[in-house]
Amino acid sequence: MNEAPHPDLQRALALSADMLQAAGRGDWAGATALQAECDRLLRQAPVNAAGLMALRRLQLDQRAMLELAARARGVVGEHLARHHVNHRAVSAYLDTADPD
């Protein structure tokens, strides 16, 4: 028997691929917007044997998304740390330049 995943699962797979592309571009707002629709489809879709493979693909996509998010979070953390150092340097300069 050659079953296909339920149409809702097929649509969730397409959305998941779109989410990964958005995350790869750094478009986290776009990825988040797609996640809500993907979640809705997953909650309502019945799962047949072919659907199990679709769910496995979704799981792999989610792992990839988490890896992208972890890298992005690391970059933001580095920028924040540099900003904090720069802020302290400017504050120290202003404190020494203050004639009071």
Biopython code that builds the backbone (N, CA, C, O; Angstrom):
import numpy as np
from Bio.PDB.StructureBuilder import StructureBuilder

atoms = [
    (1, "MET", "N", (0.848, -1.170, 0.000)),
    (1, "MET", "CA", (0.000, 0.000, 0.000)),
    (1, "MET", "C", (0.900, 1.242, 0.000)),
    (1, "MET", "O", (1.833, 1.355, 0.795)),
    (2, "ASN", "N", (0.596, 2.155, -0.903)),
    (2, "ASN", "CA", (1.409, 3.360, -1.069)),
    (2, "ASN", "C", (0.647, 4.570, -0.556)),
    (2, "ASN", "O", (0.052, 5.318, -1.331)),
    (3, "GLU", "N", (0.672, 4.750, 0.736)),
    (3, "GLU", "CA", (-0.041, 5.866, 1.345)),
    (3, "GLU", "C", (0.813, 7.125, 1.292)),
    (3, "GLU", "O", (2.042, 7.065, 1.325)),
    (4, "ALA", "N", (0.151, 8.236, 1.211)),
    (4, "ALA", "CA", (0.832, 9.537, 1.294)),
    (4, "ALA", "C", (0.509, 10.136, 2.653)),
    (4, "ALA", "O", (-0.527, 9.831, 3.242)),
    (5, "PRO", "N", (1.388, 10.980, 3.144)),
    (5, "PRO", "CA", (1.064, 11.673, 4.396)),
    (5, "PRO", "C", (-0.199, 12.514, 4.210)),
    (5, "PRO", "O", (-0.498, 12.962, 3.103)),
    (6, "HIS", "N", (-0.914, 12.715, 5.270)),
    (6, "HIS", "CA", (-2.108, 13.557, 5.247)),
    (6, "HIS", "C", (-1.724, 14.930, 4.682)),
    (6, "HIS", "O", (-0.612, 15.400, 4.924)),
    (7, "PRO", "N", (-2.617, 15.572, 3.941)),
    (7, "PRO", "CA", (-2.310, 16.893, 3.372)),
    (7, "PRO", "C", (-1.843, 17.917, 4.405)),
    (7, "PRO", "O", (-0.996, 18.761, 4.111)),
    (8, "ASP", "N", (-2.399, 17.839, 5.617)),
    (8, "ASP", "CA", (-1.942, 18.774, 6.654)),
    (8, "ASP", "C", (-0.481, 18.520, 7.019)),
    (8, "ASP", "O", (0.266, 19.465, 7.275)),
    (9, "LEU", "N", (-0.069, 17.257, 7.045)),
    (9, "LEU", "CA", (1.339, 16.948, 7.316)),
    (9, "LEU", "C", (2.227, 17.400, 6.166)),
    (9, "LEU", "O", (3.334, 17.893, 6.382)),
    (10, "GLN", "N", (1.736, 17.229, 4.943)),
    (10, "GLN", "CA", (2.503, 17.695, 3.783)),
    (10, "GLN", "C", (2.690, 19.206, 3.844)),
    (10, "GLN", "O", (3.775, 19.715, 3.563)),
    (11, "ARG", "N", (1.632, 19.918, 4.211)),
    (11, "ARG", "CA", (1.725, 21.384, 4.334)),
    (11, "ARG", "C", (2.658, 21.763, 5.479)),
    (11, "ARG", "O", (3.422, 22.722, 5.360)),
    (12, "ALA", "N", (2.606, 21.026, 6.583)),
    (12, "ALA", "CA", (3.503, 21.290, 7.714)),
    (12, "ALA", "C", (4.966, 21.083, 7.292)),
    (12, "ALA", "O", (5.846, 21.835, 7.711)),
    (13, "LEU", "N", (5.219, 20.072, 6.470)),
    (13, "LEU", "CA", (6.587, 19.857, 5.958)),
    (13, "LEU", "C", (7.048, 21.042, 5.117)),
    (13, "LEU", "O", (8.187, 21.493, 5.237)),
    (14, "ALA", "N", (6.162, 21.538, 4.271)),
    (14, "ALA", "CA", (6.514, 22.693, 3.440)),
    (14, "ALA", "C", (6.782, 23.916, 4.314)),
    (14, "ALA", "O", (7.738, 24.656, 4.081)),
    (15, "LEU", "N", (5.945, 24.118, 5.306)),
    (15, "LEU", "CA", (6.155, 25.251, 6.219)),
    (15, "LEU", "C", (7.464, 25.098, 6.987)),
    (15, "LEU", "O", (8.178, 26.075, 7.214)),
    (16, "SER", "N", (7.769, 23.882, 7.380)),
    (16, "SER", "CA", (9.009, 23.633, 8.108)),
    (16, "SER", "C", (10.225, 23.988, 7.251)),
    (16, "SER", "O", (11.185, 24.583, 7.741)),
    (17, "ALA", "N", (10.178, 23.623, 5.982)),
    (17, "ALA", "CA", (11.272, 23.977, 5.064)),
    (17, "ALA", "C", (11.364, 25.498, 4.919)),
    (17, "ALA", "O", (12.460, 26.058, 4.893)),
    (18, "ASP", "N", (10.210, 26.160, 4.824)),
    (18, "ASP", "CA", (10.197, 27.625, 4.731)),
    (18, "ASP", "C", (10.766, 28.261, 6.010)),
    (18, "ASP", "O", (11.476, 29.265, 5.955)),
    (19, "MET", "N", (10.439, 27.659, 7.158)),
    (19, "MET", "CA", (10.956, 28.166, 8.433)),
    (19, "MET", "C", (12.477, 28.066, 8.473)),
    (19, "MET", "O", (13.155, 28.991, 8.919)),
    (20, "LEU", "N", (13.007, 26.937, 8.005)),
    (20, "LEU", "CA", (14.457, 26.767, 7.986)),
    (20, "LEU", "C", (15.119, 27.798, 7.078)),
    (20, "LEU", "O", (16.163, 28.356, 7.417)),
    (21, "GLN", "N", (14.509, 28.044, 5.928)),
    (21, "GLN", "CA", (15.054, 29.054, 5.028)),
    (21, "GLN", "C", (15.029, 30.434, 5.675)),
    (21, "GLN", "O", (16.000, 31.186, 5.588)),
    (22, "ALA", "N", (13.924, 30.758, 6.318)),
    (22, "ALA", "CA", (13.810, 32.057, 6.990)),
    (22, "ALA", "C", (14.867, 32.170, 8.091)),
    (22, "ALA", "O", (15.534, 33.198, 8.213)),
    (23, "ALA", "N", (15.016, 31.127, 8.879)),
    (23, "ALA", "CA", (16.014, 31.144, 9.957)),
    (23, "ALA", "C", (17.422, 31.254, 9.386)),
    (23, "ALA", "O", (18.267, 31.951, 9.946)),
    (24, "GLY", "N", (17.677, 30.575, 8.285)),
    (24, "GLY", "CA", (18.984, 30.658, 7.640)),
    (24, "GLY", "C", (19.316, 32.063, 7.170)),
    (24, "GLY", "O", (20.484, 32.448, 7.115)),
    (25, "ARG", "N", (18.279, 32.833, 6.830)),
    (25, "ARG", "CA", (18.474, 34.234, 6.426)),
    (25, "ARG", "C", (18.517, 35.163, 7.630)),
    (25, "ARG", "O", (18.778, 36.358, 7.495)),
    (26, "GLY", "N", (18.259, 34.602, 8.817)),
    (26, "GLY", "CA", (18.206, 35.444, 10.010)),
    (26, "GLY", "C", (16.858, 36.102, 10.210)),
    (26, "GLY", "O", (16.731, 37.017, 11.024)),
    (27, "ASP", "N", (15.848, 35.653, 9.481)),
    (27, "ASP", "CA", (14.492, 36.203, 9.595)),
    (27, "ASP", "C", (13.731, 35.424, 10.654)),
    (27, "ASP", "O", (12.891, 34.582, 10.336)),
    (28, "TRP", "N", (14.029, 35.711, 11.916)),
    (28, "TRP", "CA", (13.423, 34.961, 13.015)),
    (28, "TRP", "C", (11.960, 35.312, 13.196)),
    (28, "TRP", "O", (11.181, 34.468, 13.640)),
    (29, "ALA", "N", (11.564, 36.524, 12.866)),
    (29, "ALA", "CA", (10.144, 36.886, 12.949)),
    (29, "ALA", "C", (9.343, 36.083, 11.928)),
    (29, "ALA", "O", (8.249, 35.604, 12.229)),
    (30, "GLY", "N", (9.884, 35.938, 10.736)),
    (30, "GLY", "CA", (9.214, 35.140, 9.707)),
    (30, "GLY", "C", (9.129, 33.677, 10.089)),
    (30, "GLY", "O", (8.096, 33.038, 9.889)),
    (31, "ALA", "N", (10.209, 33.144, 10.637)),
    (31, "ALA", "CA", (10.213, 31.741, 11.069)),
    (31, "ALA", "C", (9.196, 31.518, 12.172)),
    (31, "ALA", "O", (8.496, 30.505, 12.178)),
    (32, "THR", "N", (9.109, 32.449, 13.099)),
    (32, "THR", "CA", (8.162, 32.330, 14.209)),
    (32, "THR", "C", (6.725, 32.390, 13.706)),
    (32, "THR", "O", (5.867, 31.652, 14.191)),
    (33, "ALA", "N", (6.461, 33.251, 12.751)),
    (33, "ALA", "CA", (5.108, 33.363, 12.200)),
    (33, "ALA", "C", (4.693, 32.053, 11.529)),
    (33, "ALA", "O", (3.543, 31.631, 11.649)),
    (34, "LEU", "N", (5.612, 31.419, 10.833)),
    (34, "LEU", "CA", (5.304, 30.151, 10.177)),
    (34, "LEU", "C", (5.118, 29.023, 11.193)),
    (34, "LEU", "O", (4.351, 28.091, 10.953)),
    (35, "GLN", "N", (5.809, 29.105, 12.312)),
    (35, "GLN", "CA", (5.736, 28.060, 13.331)),
    (35, "GLN", "C", (4.319, 27.887, 13.864)),
    (35, "GLN", "O", (3.881, 26.763, 14.107)),
    (36, "ALA", "N", (3.606, 28.979, 14.044)),
    (36, "ALA", "CA", (2.239, 28.902, 14.579)),
    (36, "ALA", "C", (1.339, 28.084, 13.654)),
    (36, "ALA", "O", (0.579, 27.235, 14.119)),
    (37, "GLU", "N", (1.420, 28.334, 12.365)),
    (37, "GLU", "CA", (0.595, 27.589, 11.402)),
    (37, "GLU", "C", (1.035, 26.126, 11.343)),
    (37, "GLU", "O", (0.198, 25.226, 11.270)),
    (38, "CYS", "N", (2.317, 25.896, 11.374)),
    (38, "CYS", "CA", (2.845, 24.533, 11.357)),
    (38, "CYS", "C", (2.340, 23.760, 12.576)),
    (38, "CYS", "O", (1.906, 22.616, 12.444)),
    (39, "ASP", "N", (2.392, 24.363, 13.737)),
    (39, "ASP", "CA", (1.913, 23.725, 14.965)),
    (39, "ASP", "C", (0.428, 23.386, 14.865)),
    (39, "ASP", "O", (0.003, 22.304, 15.268)),
    (40, "ARG", "N", (-0.347, 24.309, 14.331)),
    (40, "ARG", "CA", (-1.793, 24.082, 14.181)),
    (40, "ARG", "C", (-2.054, 22.870, 13.289)),
    (40, "ARG", "O", (-2.884, 22.019, 13.611)),
    (41, "LEU", "N", (-1.350, 22.799, 12.182)),
    (41, "LEU", "CA", (-1.524, 21.676, 11.258)),
    (41, "LEU", "C", (-1.129, 20.353, 11.900)),
    (41, "LEU", "O", (-1.790, 19.334, 11.698)),
    (42, "LEU", "N", (-0.056, 20.375, 12.671)),
    (42, "LEU", "CA", (0.398, 19.140, 13.316)),
    (42, "LEU", "C", (-0.591, 18.653, 14.368)),
    (42, "LEU", "O", (-0.759, 17.447, 14.553)),
    (43, "ARG", "N", (-1.236, 19.567, 15.045)),
    (43, "ARG", "CA", (-2.212, 19.176, 16.072)),
    (43, "ARG", "C", (-3.441, 18.509, 15.463)),
    (43, "ARG", "O", (-4.038, 17.635, 16.093)),
    (44, "GLN", "N", (-3.827, 18.899, 14.259)),
    (44, "GLN", "CA", (-5.071, 18.400, 13.689)),
    (44, "GLN", "C", (-4.876, 17.248, 12.712)),
    (44, "GLN", "O", (-5.851, 16.576, 12.374)),
    (45, "ALA", "N", (-3.670, 16.995, 12.249)),
    (45, "ALA", "CA", (-3.452, 15.993, 11.202)),
    (45, "ALA", "C", (-3.416, 14.580, 11.768)),
    (45, "ALA", "O", (-2.701, 14.308, 12.733)),
    (46, "PRO", "N", (-4.188, 13.685, 11.169)),
    (46, "PRO", "CA", (-4.051, 12.283, 11.547)),
    (46, "PRO", "C", (-2.749, 11.734, 10.960)),
    (46, "PRO", "O", (-2.293, 12.188, 9.911)),
    (47, "VAL", "N", (-2.169, 10.776, 11.631)),
    (47, "VAL", "CA", (-0.886, 10.234, 11.179)),
    (47, "VAL", "C", (-1.084, 8.799, 10.721)),
    (47, "VAL", "O", (-1.510, 7.938, 11.491)),
    (48, "ASN", "N", (-0.767, 8.555, 9.456)),
    (48, "ASN", "CA", (-0.755, 7.198, 8.931)),
    (48, "ASN", "C", (0.710, 6.751, 8.837)),
    (48, "ASN", "O", (1.603, 7.459, 9.303)),
    (49, "ALA", "N", (0.954, 5.601, 8.249)),
    (49, "ALA", "CA", (2.322, 5.077, 8.169)),
    (49, "ALA", "C", (3.240, 6.049, 7.423)),
    (49, "ALA", "O", (4.377, 6.269, 7.840)),
    (50, "ALA", "N", (2.762, 6.622, 6.339)),
    (50, "ALA", "CA", (3.579, 7.574, 5.586)),
    (50, "ALA", "C", (3.806, 8.846, 6.396)),
    (50, "ALA", "O", (4.828, 9.516, 6.246)),
    (51, "GLY", "N", (2.847, 9.167, 7.250)),
    (51, "GLY", "CA", (2.975, 10.355, 8.081)),
    (51, "GLY", "C", (4.110, 10.254, 9.079)),
    (51, "GLY", "O", (4.666, 11.271, 9.493)),
    (52, "LEU", "N", (4.461, 9.039, 9.469)),
    (52, "LEU", "CA", (5.581, 8.872, 10.399)),
    (52, "LEU", "C", (6.883, 9.375, 9.794)),
    (52, "LEU", "O", (7.706, 9.965, 10.493)),
    (53, "MET", "N", (7.072, 9.146, 8.512)),
    (53, "MET", "CA", (8.266, 9.657, 7.841)),
    (53, "MET", "C", (8.238, 11.188, 7.782)),
    (53, "MET", "O", (9.267, 11.847, 7.928)),
    (54, "ALA", "N", (7.056, 11.729, 7.567)),
    (54, "ALA", "CA", (6.917, 13.190, 7.555)),
    (54, "ALA", "C", (7.267, 13.760, 8.925)),
    (54, "ALA", "O", (7.938, 14.787, 9.025)),
    (55, "LEU", "N", (6.811, 13.089, 9.976)),
    (55, "LEU", "CA", (7.128, 13.563, 11.329)),
    (55, "LEU", "C", (8.623, 13.462, 11.609)),
    (55, "LEU", "O", (9.181, 14.316, 12.298)),
    (56, "ARG", "N", (9.266, 12.444, 11.091)),
    (56, "ARG", "CA", (10.725, 12.312, 11.261)),
    (56, "ARG", "C", (11.437, 13.481, 10.569)),
    (56, "ARG", "O", (12.386, 14.045, 11.115)),
    (57, "ARG", "N", (10.978, 13.840, 9.373)),
    (57, "ARG", "CA", (11.564, 14.970, 8.652)),
    (57, "ARG", "C", (11.356, 16.264, 9.434)),
    (57, "ARG", "O", (12.257, 17.098, 9.517)),
    (58, "LEU", "N", (10.173, 16.423, 10.002)),
    (58, "LEU", "CA", (9.890, 17.608, 10.813)),
    (58, "LEU", "C", (10.806, 17.658, 12.033)),
    (58, "LEU", "O", (11.278, 18.727, 12.418)),
    (59, "GLN", "N", (11.050, 16.511, 12.631)),
    (59, "GLN", "CA", (11.944, 16.466, 13.785)),
    (59, "GLN", "C", (13.355, 16.902, 13.391)),
    (59, "GLN", "O", (14.002, 17.658, 14.116)),
    (60, "LEU", "N", (13.825, 16.426, 12.250)),
    (60, "LEU", "CA", (15.158, 16.828, 11.779)),
    (60, "LEU", "C", (15.208, 18.325, 11.484)),
    (60, "LEU", "O", (16.193, 18.995, 11.794)),
    (61, "ASP", "N", (14.140, 18.841, 10.884)),
    (61, "ASP", "CA", (14.082, 20.283, 10.613)),
    (61, "ASP", "C", (14.125, 21.084, 11.918)),
    (61, "ASP", "O", (14.800, 22.110, 12.005)),
    (62, "GLN", "N", (13.402, 20.604, 12.924)),
    (62, "GLN", "CA", (13.391, 21.309, 14.206)),
    (62, "GLN", "C", (14.770, 21.296, 14.864)),
    (62, "GLN", "O", (15.181, 22.287, 15.468)),
    (63, "ARG", "N", (15.477, 20.188, 14.751)),
    (63, "ARG", "CA", (16.844, 20.132, 15.283)),
    (63, "ARG", "C", (17.741, 21.140, 14.568)),
    (63, "ARG", "O", (18.534, 21.838, 15.200)),
    (64, "ALA", "N", (17.606, 21.206, 13.247)),
    (64, "ALA", "CA", (18.398, 22.170, 12.481)),
    (64, "ALA", "C", (18.039, 23.594, 12.892)),
    (64, "ALA", "O", (18.914, 24.454, 12.995)),
    (65, "MET", "N", (16.752, 23.842, 13.126)),
    (65, "MET", "CA", (16.308, 25.172, 13.543)),
    (65, "MET", "C", (16.912, 25.528, 14.908)),
    (65, "MET", "O", (17.346, 26.659, 15.125)),
    (66, "LEU", "N", (16.936, 24.560, 15.815)),
    (66, "LEU", "CA", (17.526, 24.808, 17.130)),
    (66, "LEU", "C", (19.022, 25.110, 17.018)),
    (66, "LEU", "O", (19.542, 25.956, 17.746)),
    (67, "GLU", "N", (19.705, 24.429, 16.119)),
    (67, "GLU", "CA", (21.134, 24.714, 15.908)),
    (67, "GLU", "C", (21.337, 26.124, 15.365)),
    (67, "GLU", "O", (22.236, 26.840, 15.806)),
    (68, "LEU", "N", (20.505, 26.519, 14.411)),
    (68, "LEU", "CA", (20.591, 27.887, 13.877)),
    (68, "LEU", "C", (20.300, 28.910, 14.971)),
    (68, "LEU", "O", (20.976, 29.935, 15.063)),
    (69, "ALA", "N", (19.310, 28.636, 15.784)),
    (69, "ALA", "CA", (18.964, 29.561, 16.869)),
    (69, "ALA", "C", (20.099, 29.663, 17.878)),
    (69, "ALA", "O", (20.393, 30.750, 18.376)),
    (70, "ALA", "N", (20.736, 28.544, 18.180)),
    (70, "ALA", "CA", (21.854, 28.569, 19.135)),
    (70, "ALA", "C", (23.007, 29.402, 18.580)),
    (70, "ALA", "O", (23.632, 30.169, 19.313)),
    (71, "ARG", "N", (23.287, 29.252, 17.290)),
    (71, "ARG", "CA", (24.356, 30.064, 16.687)),
    (71, "ARG", "C", (24.000, 31.541, 16.703)),
    (71, "ARG", "O", (24.841, 32.385, 17.016)),
    (72, "ALA", "N", (22.755, 31.854, 16.365)),
    (72, "ALA", "CA", (22.318, 33.258, 16.363)),
    (72, "ALA", "C", (22.379, 33.836, 17.764)),
    (72, "ALA", "O", (22.785, 34.983, 17.948)),
    (73, "ARG", "N", (21.979, 33.052, 18.748)),
    (73, "ARG", "CA", (22.029, 33.500, 20.137)),
    (73, "ARG", "C", (23.474, 33.777, 20.549)),
    (73, "ARG", "O", (23.743, 34.743, 21.263)),
    (74, "GLY", "N", (24.400, 32.934, 20.103)),
    (74, "GLY", "CA", (25.813, 33.153, 20.402)),
    (74, "GLY", "C", (26.340, 34.447, 19.798)),
    (74, "GLY", "O", (27.092, 35.179, 20.439)),
    (75, "VAL", "N", (25.941, 34.724, 18.563)),
    (75, "VAL", "CA", (26.365, 35.959, 17.899)),
    (75, "VAL", "C", (25.808, 37.169, 18.642)),
    (75, "VAL", "O", (26.522, 38.149, 18.856)),
    (76, "VAL", "N", (24.548, 37.107, 19.034)),
    (76, "VAL", "CA", (23.942, 38.212, 19.779)),
    (76, "VAL", "C", (24.669, 38.399, 21.111)),
    (76, "VAL", "O", (24.924, 39.529, 21.528)),
    (77, "GLY", "N", (24.999, 37.303, 21.770)),
    (77, "GLY", "CA", (25.729, 37.382, 23.037)),
    (77, "GLY", "C", (27.088, 38.037, 22.872)),
    (77, "GLY", "O", (27.505, 38.837, 23.710)),
    (78, "GLU", "N", (27.783, 37.695, 21.785)),
    (78, "GLU", "CA", (29.083, 38.319, 21.516)),
    (78, "GLU", "C", (28.930, 39.818, 21.279)),
    (78, "GLU", "O", (29.710, 40.619, 21.794)),
    (79, "HIS", "N", (27.922, 40.185, 20.498)),
    (79, "HIS", "CA", (27.689, 41.617, 20.245)),
    (79, "HIS", "C", (27.335, 42.352, 21.527)),
    (79, "HIS", "O", (27.800, 43.468, 21.760)),
    (80, "LEU", "N", (26.529, 41.737, 22.341)),
    (80, "LEU", "CA", (26.150, 42.355, 23.606)),
    (80, "LEU", "C", (27.359, 42.530, 24.523)),
    (80, "LEU", "O", (27.499, 43.559, 25.185)),
    (81, "ALA", "N", (28.224, 41.531, 24.559)),
    (81, "ALA", "CA", (29.428, 41.633, 25.394)),
    (81, "ALA", "C", (30.333, 42.760, 24.891)),
    (81, "ALA", "O", (30.871, 43.525, 25.691)),
    (82, "ARG", "N", (30.503, 42.867, 23.564)),
    (82, "ARG", "CA", (31.321, 43.952, 23.001)),
    (82, "ARG", "C", (30.698, 45.307, 23.305)),
    (82, "ARG", "O", (31.398, 46.261, 23.642)),
    (83, "HIS", "N", (29.382, 45.383, 23.184)),
    (83, "HIS", "CA", (28.687, 46.637, 23.487)),
    (83, "HIS", "C", (28.908, 47.030, 24.948)),
    (83, "HIS", "O", (29.143, 48.198, 25.257)),
    (84, "HIS", "N", (28.830, 46.052, 25.832)),
    (84, "HIS", "CA", (29.015, 46.320, 27.258)),
    (84, "HIS", "C", (30.430, 46.847, 27.523)),
    (84, "HIS", "O", (30.604, 47.793, 28.291)),
    (85, "VAL", "N", (31.435, 46.242, 26.894)),
    (85, "VAL", "CA", (32.825, 46.695, 27.058)),
    (85, "VAL", "C", (32.974, 48.110, 26.506)),
    (85, "VAL", "O", (33.595, 48.964, 27.139)),
    (86, "ASN", "N", (32.405, 48.354, 25.329)),
    (86, "ASN", "CA", (32.495, 49.688, 24.731)),
    (86, "ASN", "C", (31.786, 50.724, 25.608)),
    (86, "ASN", "O", (32.274, 51.843, 25.767)),
    (87, "HIS", "N", (30.661, 50.358, 26.163)),
    (87, "HIS", "CA", (29.921, 51.272, 27.031)),
    (87, "HIS", "C", (30.748, 51.622, 28.271)),
    (87, "HIS", "O", (30.806, 52.783, 28.676)),
    (88, "ARG", "N", (31.380, 50.620, 28.866)),
    (88, "ARG", "CA", (32.219, 50.882, 30.037)),
    (88, "ARG", "C", (33.396, 51.776, 29.673)),
    (88, "ARG", "O", (33.776, 52.650, 30.452)),
    (89, "ALA", "N", (33.976, 51.563, 28.493)),
    (89, "ALA", "CA", (35.106, 52.384, 28.074)),
    (89, "ALA", "C", (34.688, 53.835, 27.883)),
    (89, "ALA", "O", (35.385, 54.750, 28.322)),
    (90, "VAL", "N", (33.557, 54.044, 27.235)),
    (90, "VAL", "CA", (33.063, 55.408, 27.019)),
    (90, "VAL", "C", (32.720, 56.050, 28.364)),
    (90, "VAL", "O", (33.030, 57.220, 28.590)),
    (91, "SER", "N", (32.090, 55.297, 29.246)),
    (91, "SER", "CA", (31.756, 55.837, 30.573)),
    (91, "SER", "C", (33.017, 56.229, 31.336)),
    (91, "SER", "O", (33.058, 57.281, 31.973)),
    (92, "ALA", "N", (34.039, 55.388, 31.273)),
    (92, "ALA", "CA", (35.296, 55.701, 31.965)),
    (92, "ALA", "C", (35.932, 56.952, 31.367)),
    (92, "ALA", "O", (36.449, 57.797, 32.099)),
    (93, "TYR", "N", (35.897, 57.074, 30.051)),
    (93, "TYR", "CA", (36.458, 58.253, 29.395)),
    (93, "TYR", "C", (35.711, 59.507, 29.830)),
    (93, "TYR", "O", (36.320, 60.524, 30.163)),
    (94, "LEU", "N", (34.364, 59.418, 29.821)),
    (94, "LEU", "CA", (33.569, 60.580, 30.219)),
    (94, "LEU", "C", (33.797, 60.943, 31.687)),
    (94, "LEU", "O", (33.815, 62.121, 32.042)),
    (95, "ASP", "N", (33.970, 59.932, 32.537)),
    (95, "ASP", "CA", (34.242, 60.198, 33.955)),
    (95, "ASP", "C", (35.563, 60.913, 34.140)),
    (95, "ASP", "O", (35.663, 61.799, 34.988)),
    (96, "THR", "N", (36.579, 60.555, 33.373)),
    (96, "THR", "CA", (37.893, 61.202, 33.518)),
    (96, "THR", "C", (37.912, 62.580, 32.866)),
    (96, "THR", "O", (38.702, 63.443, 33.249)),
    (97, "ALA", "N", (37.038, 62.784, 31.878)),
    (97, "ALA", "CA", (36.994, 64.068, 31.194)),
    (97, "ALA", "C", (36.077, 65.057, 31.895)),
    (97, "ALA", "O", (36.078, 66.239, 31.549)),
    (98, "ASP", "N", (35.308, 64.617, 32.851)),
    (98, "ASP", "CA", (34.361, 65.473, 33.560)),
    (98, "ASP", "C", (35.131, 66.465, 34.449)),
    (98, "ASP", "O", (35.899, 66.044, 35.314)),
    (99, "PRO", "N", (34.935, 67.771, 34.245)),
    (99, "PRO", "CA", (35.701, 68.763, 35.023)),
    (99, "PRO", "C", (35.246, 68.887, 36.472)),
    (99, "PRO", "O", (35.922, 69.545, 37.263)),
    (100, "ASP", "N", (34.140, 68.286, 36.841)),
    (100, "ASP", "CA", (33.643, 68.417, 38.234)),
    (100, "ASP", "C", (34.585, 67.777, 39.144)),
    (100, "ASP", "O", (34.365, 67.769, 40.355)),
]
sb = StructureBuilder()
sb.init_structure("model")
sb.init_model(0)
sb.init_chain("A")
sb.init_seg("    ")
for serial, (resi, resn, name, xyz) in enumerate(atoms, 1):
    if name == "N":
        sb.init_residue(resn, " ", resi, " ")
    sb.init_atom(name, np.array(xyz, "f"), 0.0, 1.0, " ", f" {name:<3s}", serial, name[0])
structure = sb.get_structure()
